[in-house]
Amino acid sequence: MGNVRSLPNKMDELAALTRHQREYRECSLLLFTETWLTALTPDTAAELDGFTLLRADRSKESGKRKGGGLAVFVNDRWCNPGHITVKEQHCCKDIELLAVSMRPYYLPREFTHALVVVVYVPPSANADAACDVLLSAVSRLQTQHPDALLLISGDFNHASPSSSLPKFTQYVTCHTRDNKTLDLFYANTKEAYHSLPLPPLGRADHNLVHLLPVYKTLVHRQPAVTHTVKKWSEEAEEALKDCFNTTLWDVFSDAHGEDIDSLTHCLTDYINFCVENTVPTRTVRSFSNSKPWITPDIKALLKEKRRAFVSGNKEELKSVQRELRRMIRKGKDCYRRKMEHQLQQNNICGVWKGLKTISGFKEPKSQPVGDQGWANDLNLFFNRFDQASAPPPAQSPLLQPPSCSVPPVHGSSCAPLCPLPPSHDPQFTPT
């Protein structure tokens, strides 16, 4: 990532870098600001072999004729070009923004897809207005895709979006222009990247930044849990019944008499002792990304399917696939019966957790709605009674309080709150 300050005259050097240097050839994304591309510049003048180009040129809304522009190069070996979508594009005098959605070939299971937002804030821009536009765009993307990996890259100059994005982590720790860090990179996950400086592209005045991924997936961050389970079978049940049938239960009642608590503890310990000695046990390792209905038989079929695919036997592959579907249905049916048993025992919490697990339901994350102006309008509306001596502030038309002809209360400088007229009630019917 970095500010290239005119891309067309540096394409030969960039093509050589992506062809001969590993850092550029194997990277998944190239994120550039200030490309200086215009509508007169064709895509062929800025294309790279093995990369898909997405560009957002500076438009007339910016109030400037040249400069600016954003470009995103996506490595075709990392993401299929058909799985790339431009989600949002914005250009004004304060900020230029391009949001791109990508669904790569491989992504950790905790992320549904990747969203990249490239930003350029001109030196003459209003920093607060630029941060408001960025926050609104990020809020919309997070509301639509709460489980996506969201990356924000760009040249922010004097703007500092860190206060507007408290749940994002900034990863650029090296200087990008002289002794300043103007190019920033944010991500909505912690401990994801490590930054290294690279030489500037051509005669650009900004250094490029190489973001190395150091993220550990959820399945590796949460170690496997080992626990012991009972392996119930008809033989084990018959052996346990024989053990109970040969037990002299009167011995327990005679030893404890009328002490019901002591008798209960003694019987419970004896029953657990019989179960441990009769029912065989086995050790099971469960991973954080394993579904509860995935059994060792299903895992064996998955390995068998891979072996059949490598061998090239299509008939065997179809047969294994049919058996795999049958075993998965059987596993889900057993899990369903387990939930029904919990429902019969009035274990509603366990049933609801099981339903969310089997359906893949996730709680939606609450995201802020609106921008800073909307928040200021709300503050002015709800605090208007505390500002008795000050003139009433200008408010949004949607937040104007209803007019009322009732005189103010004696001894108070503010008017009482009056209800809406009946015509505002959707249930009201005039007579």
KOLVEXTOR-971992 format. One record per residue: x, y, z negated of N, C-alpha, C, CB in turn. Coordinates in steps of 0.1 Angstrom, whole numbers, plus 5000, padded with zeros to 4 digits. Glycine has a CB too. Example, Ala and Ser with C-alpha at 12.3 -4.5 7.8 and 13.67 -1.06 7.14 Angstrom:
513249434922512349554922513249674922511349554910/512849784929513749894929512950004921514149944943/
This chain:
500849885000500050005000500950125000499050004988/500350245005501150365005500650465014502550335007/501150585013500850695022501850695033500850835015/501450675046502350665057502550795065501950555066/501650895063501851025069502051005085502951105063/500950965091500950945106501450805109501851045113/500450715113500750575116501150545130499550495112/500650615140500950575154502450575157500250665164/503150675152504650675156505450575147505150815154/504850495139505550405130505050255133505350435116/504350235143503750105146504850005150502750105156/505950055157506949965161507749915149507950035171/508050005140508749965128507849865119509150085119/506549895118505649815110505549675117504249875109/505449665130505349545137506649455135505149565152/507849525134509049455132509049405117510249545134/508549485108508549435094507649315092508049555085/506449315098505549205096505949085104504149245101/506949095113507448985120508648915113507749025134/509549005107510848955103511048955088511949025109/510149035080510349035066509248965059510449185061/509648885049508648795042507648885034509348705033/508048995028507149075020505949125028507849185014/506249155041505149215049504449095057505749315059/505148995061504548885069503548805061505648795074/503848785048502948695040501948765031503848605032/501948905031501048975023499648965029501449125022/498648965020497248955024496649085030496448895013/497149195024496549325028497549425030495549365017/497349515039498149635041497249755040498949645055/497349835030496449945027497250075029495849935012/496750155038497450285042496550395041498150265056/497050515037496350645037497150735045496150695022/496450845049496950945058497550885071498051025051/496650815078497050745091497150845102496150635094/496350955102496351055112495750995125497651115115/494950895124494250835135492950915138493850685133/492650935151491551015155490650925165491951145162/489550985169488650915178489350895192487350995180/490350975195491050955208492150845207491751095212/492350795195493450695193492750555194494150705180/493050475204492350345205492950245195492550285219/492150145192492550045183493849965187491449935180/494049955200495249885205496549955202495149875220/496450085199497650165195498050145181497450315197/497150075173497450055159497249915154496650145150/497349815164497049675161498349605157496349605172/498249505149499349415145498949275148499749435130/499949195153499649055155499448985142500848995163/498348905141498048835130497248905119499248775124/496949035122496149115112494949175119497049225107/493849195111492649255115492649395110491449175111/492449495119492449635116491049685113493049715127/490949765102489749835098490149975095488949765086/489550075102489950215100488850305097490650255113/489150415090488150515087488850655090487650515073/488650705102489350825106488650945099489250845121/489451055098488851175093487851235102490051285090/486651275097485551325105485451485103484251255101/484551545110484351685109483851725095483351735119/483151635087482651675074483851715065481951555068/485051675068486151715059486551855060487351625062/486151925071486452065073487852085079486352145060/488651975082489951985088489951915101490951935078/490851955110490951895123491851785124491352005133/492951785116493951675117494351625103495151715125/495051515103495551455090494551355085495751565080/494751305073493851215067493751085074492551275065/492751015071492450885078492950765069493250875091/492150655070492450535062492550415071491350515051/493350315067493450195075493650075065494650205085/493049965069493149835061493549735071491849805053/494649665069495049555077494849425069496549565082/494049335074493749205067494449095074492249185066/495249015067496048905072495048795077497048845062/495048755089494148645094494448515088494348635109/495648485082495848365076495348365061497348335075/494948475056494348485043492848495044494848615036/492248555054490848575055490448565070490348705049/489348495073488848485086488248625090487748385087/488548675102488048805106486448815106488448835120/485848695108484348705107483748715093483848575113/484648705083484148725069484648855063484748615061/484748955072485149095067484049185071486549135074/483649275061482549365063482849495057481249305057/482549605064482749735059481449765051482949845070/481649785038480449815029480149955028480749755015/481050045028480750195026481950275032480550225011/481550385038482550485043482050625040482650455059/482950705035482550845031483750935034482250845016/483451055039484451155043483851295040484851145058/484551365031484151505029485451585025483151515017/485251705022486451795019487251745006486051935018/486551674998487151634985487751494985486151644974/487251404993487751264993487351195006487051194981/488251095009487951005020487950865014489051025032/486950785018486750655011486350555021485750665000/486950435020486550315028486550195019487650295040/485350125019485150005011484949885020483950025001/485749785018485649665027485449545018487049655035/484549455023484249325016484949215024482749305015/485549125016486249005023485948885015487749035023/485848775022485648645016486748555021484248575019/487948545014489048475019488948325018490348515011/489848255024489848105024489848055010490948055033/490648115002490748064988490648184979492147984986/489948164968489748264957489448194945488648374961/489948234933489648164920488048164919490248244909/487648054912486248034911485448144904485947904904/486148214895485448324887485148444896486348364875/485648454908485348564917484548514929486648634922/483548584932482748544944483348584957481348604943/483948704958484648754969485548874965483748794981/486148934974487049054971486549174978488549024976/486549284970486149424975487349514974484949474967/487749584985488849674985488349814988489949624995/488649904980488250044982489550124984487450104970/489750184996490850264999490450414998491450235013/491250494991490850634988492050724992490450644973/491650844997492650954999491951084994493050965014/492651144984492251274978493151384983492151274963/492751474992493651584996494151674985493051665007/495351734987495851824976494951944973497151874980/494151984983493252104981491852054976493052174993/491651934973490351884969490051914954490251734971/488751914951488251934938488351794931486751984937/489251784921489451654915488251594908490551664905/487451674901486251624895485251574905485651734886/485051644915484051604926484551474932483851714936/485851464935486351344941486151224932487851354945/486451234919486251124909484751084908486751164896/483851184909482451154909482051074921481551284909/482451104933482151024945482750884943482751094958/483950874939484550744937483750664927486050754933/483450724915482650644905481350604910482450734893/480650684918479350644923479450524933478650764931/480450534942480650424951481050294944481750454961/481950304934482350184926481150124918483450214917/480350214913479150164905478150094914478450284898/477950144926477050074935477549934939476850164948/478849934942479449804945479449704934480949824950/479649744922479649654910478249614907480249724898/477249704910475849664908475449554918474949784909/475849574930475449474940476249344939475649534954/477549354935478449234934479149234920479449234945/478449194910479049204896480149104894477949174886/480348994902481348894900482448904910480748764900/482549014917483549024928484849084922483049114939/485949054928487249114925487349254932488449024929/487349354924487349494930488649564928486249574923/489249604940490549664940490449804946491549584949/491049904940491050044944492450094946490250134933/492750134958494050174962493950314969494750074971/494950394968495050514975495950624969493650574976/496050734977496850854973495850944966497550914985/495950964953495051044945495551184942494750974932/496851214946497451344943497251394929496951444953/496551504927496351564914495151504906496151714914/494351414913493151354907493551234898492051314917/492851224887493151104878491851034875493851164865/491650924882490350854880490350754868489950774892/491450754860491550654849490450674839492850664842/490050804836489050834826487650784831488950974822/487450794845486150754851486050604852486050824864/487150534852487150384854487850324842487950344867/487150324830487750274818487950124818486950314806/487250054826487349904826488249854837485949844828/488949944843489949904854491349924848489649994867/492249854854493649854850494449914861494149714845/495350004859496250064869497549994869496450214866/498049954880499249864881500449924887498849744889/500450044893501550104899502450164888501150204910/503550114885504450164874505750234880504850054865/505950234893507050294899506750424905507750204909/507750514908507450644914507250614929508750734912/506250694935505950684949506350804957504450664950/506550914951507051034958507951114948505951124963/509251114951510251174942510151114928510051324941/509851194918509751144905508251144900510551224895/507351134910505851134907505251004911505251254913/504150964905503350854909502050894914503250744897/501950914927500750974933499850864939501051074944/500450754943499650644949499450544937500450574960/498150514935497650434924496950304929496750514914/496950204921496250084924495450034912497249974930/494150014913493349974901492649834905492250074898/492449764894491749634896490849614884492749514897/489749544885488749524874489149394866487349514880/490349354866490849244858492149274853490849114866/492549224841493749254835494849144839493649254819/496149194837497249104840497149034854497348994829/496949124864496649064878497849094887495449124883/498549204886499649244896500849294889499049344906/501949294896503249354892503749434904504249244888/504049564902504349654913505949664915503749784911/506349664928507749684931507749794942508349554936/508749884941508849984952509549934965509650114947/509049984976509649944989510050074996508649864997/510950075006511350195013510150245021512450155023/510150385023509050445030509050395045509150595030/507850405051507650365065508050485073506250315068/509150465081509550575090510150685082508450625099/509650815085510050935078509050985069510451045088/508150895064507150935055507750975042506150815052/507051065034507551115022507051035010507151265020/506350925012505950845001506550705002504350835001/506950644991507450514991506250414992508350484979/506450304999505450194998505550114985505650105011/504550054981504449974969504049834972503450044959/504749734967504449594969503749544956505749514973/502549504957501749444945501849294946500249494945/502649244936502749094936501749034926504249054931/500948934930499948884922500548794911498948804930/500248824898500648734887499448684879501548824878/498248694885497048654879496948504877495848704887/496548464865496348324861494848294862496948284848/494448194869493048164870492448114857492848054881/491148124856490448094843490747944839488948114845/490847854849491047714845492447694840490847624858/493347784843494747764837494847844824495747814847/494147954823494148034811493547954799493548164812/492447884802491747804791492247654793490247824793/492947604783493447474785492347364783494547444774/492647254788491647144787491447104773492147014796/490147074770489747034756489646884756488347104752/490246824746490246674744489346644733491746624742/488346564735487446514724487146374726486246604724/486646314715486346164715484846154715486946094702/484346064724482946034725482645884724482446084739/481445854719481045714718480545664731479945704707/480945544734480545474746479445374743481745404753/478245424744477045334740476745244751475845424736/476345124748475945024757474944924750477144944763/474344834758473444744752474144644742472744664763/475344604746476144524737476444594724477444474744/476844724725477144794712475944814704477744934716/474744834710473544854702473144724695472344894711/473244604702472944474696473944444684473044364706/475244484686476144454675475844544663477544484680/475444664666475044754654473744704647474844904659/472844654655471644604649471944484640470544564660/472844394645473244274637473944314624474144184645/474744424625475344474613474344524603476344584617/473344594607472344654598471444534593471444754605/471144434601470344324596470944244585469944234608/472244234586472944154575473344234563474244094581/472944364563473344444551472244434540473344594556/472744414528471944414516471644554511472544324504/470544614516470244754513469844774498469044804522/469344664491469044684477470244714468468344554472/471344684473472544714465472744864463473844654471/472444934474472545084473471545144464472445144487/470345094465469245154456469545124441467845104460/470044994439470244964425471445044419470544814424/472445074427473645144422473345284419474745134432/472445354426472145494424470845524417472145564437/470045434416468745454408467845554415469145494394/467445654407466545754412467245884417465545794401/468545884418469345994423469245994438470845994418/468246064444468046064458469146124466466746134462/469746234461470846294468472046204469471246424461/472446144459473546054459473345934468473946004445/472045884468471745764476471745804491470345714473/471345934494471345974508472745984513470646114509/473646044506475046054510475745914511475846134499/475445824502476045694503475545614516475645614491/474245624519473645554530474245624543472145564530/474345754543474845824555476345784558474745974554/477145774548478545734550478645594554479245754537/477745504549477845364553477345344568476845274544/476345414572475845404586476945464595474545494588/477645574592478645624600479845524601479145764595/480145454590481145354589480845244599481445304575/479645204599479245094608479345134622477845044605/478945254625478945304639480345314644478245444640/481245364636482645374640483345244642483445454629/482945144635483545004636482944924647483544934623/481744964651481044874661481044934675479544864656/480745064676480645134689482045174694479645254689/482445134706483745174711483745324714484145094723/484945384714485145524717486145544728485545604704/486145654734487145694744487445834744486545644759/488545874748489046014748488746074762490546024745/488046194761487646264774488346404774486146274774/488846444785489346584787488446664796490746574794/487946774791487046864798487746994801485746884790/487547034814488147164818487047274819488747144832/487547394819486647514818485747524830487347634816/486147474842485447484854484747354858486247524865/484647254849483947134852482447134849484647014844/481647084858480247084855479946964846479447074869/478946974838478646864829478246734835477646904819/477746734848477246614854478346554863476046644862/479546604863480646544871481246434862481746654875/481146314867481546194860482846144866480546084859/483546054859484745994865484445924879485445894856/483345864880482945804893482845904904481645724891/482346024901482246124912483646174915481346244907/484546184905485846234908486546124917486646254895/486345994914486945894922486445894937486645754916/485145924938484645944952485146064959483045954951/485446164952486046284958487446254964486146404949/488246174956489546134961489346034973490346064949/488345954972488145854983487745934996487045754979/486946034995486546115006487846185013485546225002/488746235004489946295010490746195017490746364998/490846065011491645965017491045925031491745845008/489745915031489045885044489245995055487545855042/489246115050489446225059490846225065489246365053/491846195057493246195062493446075071494246175050/492845965069492945845077492345865091492345725070/491345955092490745985105489545895108491745975116/489145805098488045715100486745795098488145585091/486045835108484845915107483645835101484345965120/483545705104482445625099482645605084482445485106/483845575079484145565065483845695058485545515063/484245805064484045945058482545965056484646055067/481745935066480245955065479745865053479545925078/480145745053479745655042480045705028480245515044/481245755027481745805014480945935010483245835014/480646015021479846135018478446105014479846225031/477846005019476445965015476545915001475945855024/477545834997477645784984477945894974478745674983/478645994978478946104969477746184967480046194976/476846214977475646284974474746204965474946314988/474646074967473845994958474346004943473845844963/475645994941476145994928475946134921477645964928/476046244929475846374924474346394920476146484934/473446344928472046344924471746264912471146294936/472446144911472246064899472746134886472945934901/473946204887474546274876473646394872475846324880/473046464881472146574878470846524871471846654890/470446404876469246344870469446304856468746224878/470646244853470946214839471046334830472346134838/471646444836471746564828470346624826472646674836/469446614835468046654834467346584822467246644847/467546454822466946374811467446414798467146224814/468746454798469346494785468646624780470846514787/468346714790467746834786466246814782467746934798/465646714788464246684784464246624770463646584793/465246544766465346494753465546614743466546394752/466346714746466546824738465246904736467646924743/464446914747463146984746462246904737462546994760/462246774737461446694728461846724713461446554731/463046754711463546784697463446924694464946734696/462747004702462647154700463947224700461847174687/464947174707466247244708466147334721467447144710/465447454719465247544730466547604735464147654727/467347634725468647704729469447614738469447734716/469547484735470347394743469747374757470447254736/468347374757467747354770468047474779466147344768/467947594773468147714781469647724786467847844773/470547684778471947684782472147574794472847644771/471447464793471547364803470947414816470847234799/469847484816469247534828470147634834467847594825/470747724827471647824832472947754838472047924822/473347644832474547574838474247504851475047474828/473047444852472747364864472347454875471647264860/471847574872471347664883472447764886470147734879/473547774879474547874881474248014878474947864896/473248024869472748164865473848234856471448154858/474048364859474948444851474248574848476248474859/474448614835473848744831474348854839474148764816/473448944845473949064852474649154843472849124860/475749214848476549314840475849444842477949314844/475649514831475049654832476049744837474549694818/475649824847476549914854475950054853476849884868/476750164852476250294851475550334864477350394848/474450404863473650454874473750604875472150404873/473950654887474050794889475450844888473150864880/475650974889476951034888477051134876477351104901/478051214875478251304864477151414864479651364864/476751454876475751554876474351504871475451604891/474051384873472851324868472951314853472551184874/474051284847474251274833474151414827475551214829/474651514833474551654828473051694828475451744836/472351664838470951704839470151634827470251664852/470451514824469751444813470151514800470151294813/471451544798471851614786471151744784473351634785/471051824794470351954794468851934791470552034807/468251834796466851814794466551774780466351704804/467251684774466951634761467551724750467551494759/468451814753468951914743468452054744470451914744/467352064752466852204754466252264742465752204765/465752184732465152244720466252284710464252134713/467452234711468552274702469152404706469552164701/468852454718469452574723468352684723470052564737/467852724711466752814710467052954714466152814696/468253004711468653134713469153154728469753184704/469653054734470253064747469153054758471252954749/469353114769468353104780468252964785468653194791/467052924789466852784794467752754806465452754798/468552644806469452614817468652564829470452504813/469352574841468752524853468752374853469552574866/467652314857467452174856467052114869466452134845/467251994870466851924882465351924883467451774882/464751934895463251924896462651804890462851934911/463351694890462751574885462751574869463551454889/463551664863463651664849463051794843465151664845/462251874851461651984846460551944836461052074857/460452004824459451964814458052024819459752024800/457051954816455652004820455352134814454651904816/454652224823454252354818453152334808453852444830/453052424799452052424788451652564784452552334776/450452584782449952724778449752734763448652754785/450052624756449952634741450952724735450052484735/450552814727451552914721452452834711450853024713/453652894709454652824700454152824686456052894701/454752734678454352714664454952834657454852584659/454152884647454653004639455852974632453453044629/456853064633458153044626459152964634457952974613/458752924646459652844655459852914668459152704657/461052914673461352984686461152894698462653044686/460752774696460652684708459152634708461652564707/458752604720457352564722457252414719456852584736/456052364714455952224711455852144724454652204703/456152024723456151934734454651894737456951804732/454251914749452851894752452751774762452152014759/451651694762451551574770451351614785450451484766/451551524794451351544808449851564810451951434816/449451634820448051644824447551514829447751754834/446251494828445651364832445951324846444251364830/446151424855446451384869447751314871446351514877/448651324861449951244863449751104859451051314854/448751064853448550924849448050844860447550914837/448750734864448350654876447050584873449350554879/446650564860445450494857444250594856445550424843/444450724858443450824856442550824869443950964853/441250834866440250844877439350964875439450704879/439451064883438551184881437051154881438951294890/436351224873434851204873434151324879434351184858/
